[in-house]
Amino acid sequence: MSDDVLAGIEWTGLEYHSGRVQPGDVFFAFAGAKTDGTRFALEAVGKGAVAVISESPPPASFPVRWIQVEHGRRTLAELARRRYASTAASLTLTGVTGTNGKSTTCALIDSIHRAAGRVTAMVGTISYEIAGETRPSINTTPESLDLYRLFEEAVGRGAAHATMEVSSHGLALGRVWAMAFHTTVFTNLTQDHLDFHPSMEDYFRAKCLLFEGQGAPPPRVAVLNADDEWARRIPVAGGQRVIRYGTGAGADLRACKTEVGFDGLRFDLAWEGQRWPVRSSLTGLFNVYNILAAAGAGLGQDLDVETILRGIAARDTVPGRFERVDEGQPFLVVVDYAHTPDALRNVLAAARKLAGHGRVICLFGCGGDRDRGKRPLMGQAAGELSDLTILTSDNPRGEDPIRILNDALVGLQRANAEYRVEPDRGKAIRLALAQARPGDALVLAGKGHETYQVLRGETIHFDDREEARAALRQAGFLRRAE
């Protein structure tokens, strides 16, 4: 971006939402999925905007200067970085990308920094955490301007470290353009978001942008999953420190002698010829990888292993990520955000290990207005790894729920699975619980931490954890006081 894009304009702030414009702001008119931001440009001017920046050509006789640019979000990101230069210089920024595990990995990294006595910020799918204060998450990766505002507030409260999930959408759209990451982490890549990306290769290329640096130098440290085939293709810049983690011989940071149980994980962390015992309340083999990724990020920022282990132990749960619902029932109930075929296979494999001789019951649905290609794959995963599958709705959004169910049914039938279909998710949860016997493991998959359901454009309150807890209590279970 040319430094003189706003030459001759006296401006005091930046904004892309017309309802928040203040006098002296420069307004960015973005084209959205359903609306064109240029429609709100006149409203922004009426509120005092001194200029409009857009990828669209200027309309005739516009009352203030209209600046057409090639890439609006990159321009916003560069101007935001200039506007919040001191904030950008004050924070050590860690970015985590991949299909599965981002939220848990970020939560663990944040916990590790807190164990080191640091004030932190964390931005991701579940929530935004600013110096210990929790706020609802709007987007996994917010617009650059919103990120800098969050970071400025965090710095004002004493934070020097921020950890954030970096989605492929955020990378492809330029929301983190010009951000200088110290450390970047790659978890894995499996099918998802093919409603946005035309192919898996395009999806992967978007992830690679985080490691190449977008309008900023490449990160100093790259932490990569040595056991993931896509991670082996991540470009590595000259002079960049690379830490590869995994369970095989090709990893620099390895997990050995892993034990998975109801009470969590135990394994040995092998690093530079030494071993340390790891204890975590998180369970499932997939969380071994999340812990390794977080440990790698800590090592990349020169934290000692003892501090890293304290941070790992301190994080005993992550909302909606293999989260147990316990009302004293004689079977396991967990809620998980798994909404991709690979994530569903991972959580069901973990449930199978915990169930022992019991059955695995899986309840899941697929999101509407999203990648249709993964629906039969999710059905197949559920059918192959469960003894009984309850197929229901997730967030149908504007799509016909029956059409979504039919797409997933193809995979269940391909797996020759035993299944029931109940479109109403509340009824489906009660049906699943009624099928559970002592020793079974029931997985409520897809929504995780979410507290809403979107049905034909209407958003209603819905929380799998609340629904399961209420149904268990109605069935006569009541967790004893500790």
Secondary structure, DSSP 8 states (H G I E B T S, - for coil): --TTTTTT----EEES-GGG--TTEEEEE-B-SS-BGGGGHHHHHHTT--EEEESS---TT-SSEEEE-S-HHHHHHHHHHHHTHHHHHH-EEEEEESSSSHHHHHHHHHHHHHHTT--EEEESSSEEEETTEEEE-S-SS--HHHHHHHHHHHHHTT--EEEEE--HHHHHHTTTTT---SEEEE----S--TTTSSSHHHHHHHHHHHHH-SSS---SEEEEETT-TTGGGS---TT-EEEEEESSTT-SEEEEEEEEETTEEEEEEEETTEEEEEEES--SHHHHHHHHHHHHHHHHTT--HHHHHHHHHH----TTSSEE--SS-SSEEEEE---SHHHHHHHHHHHHHHHTTS-EEEEE---TTS-GGGHHHHHHHHHHH-SEEEE--S--BTS-HHHHHHHHHHHHHHTT--EEE-SSHHHHHHHHHHH--TT-EEEEES-TT--EEEETTEEEE--HHHHHHHHHHHTT------
